[in-house]
């Protein structure tokens, strides 16, 4: 009987943890727009140092925490900027990329023929 209940309890525990994590992510706005993500980042930066100090007092750890570094990062301004830059570059130089691809194919083919002639 216990052998049948244990897998069900494991599954229920995993589903509960996953559901709780999803609820917290949606509640804090992590799955929303970039503005909501930026606000969640500001909330986290404000909440983490006091929580660490509280846990250090609870466990009796006497250590001086370094000050939080000032991070000048805005998710709104850098959202998918790398992807956009890559596609802009590809679209602006189509012929150059085509020639480069042909050159690589010819190089691989010549290397292949050279290796096959050596055997």
C-alpha angles and dihedrals in degrees: 000000000000090000089062096045097049097067090047091051091049091051092046091051093050092047091049093051092046092047091049092050091049091048092051092047092052093042093054092045096245092137094046132080125319091259090058090048090052091051090049090052091053091049091051093048089053096046104043102069096051090046092052092050091050092051091046090054091046093053094039096242113157108202135129112239117219116244117267110262117239106249114200097199126132116188089197093062097042101039107139092339091142093052092047091050093051094051093046089053093047093048094047096052105036095141093047091051091047091053091047091051091050090049091052091049091051091048092051091046093050091047090050093050091047092051092046091051091054093059 
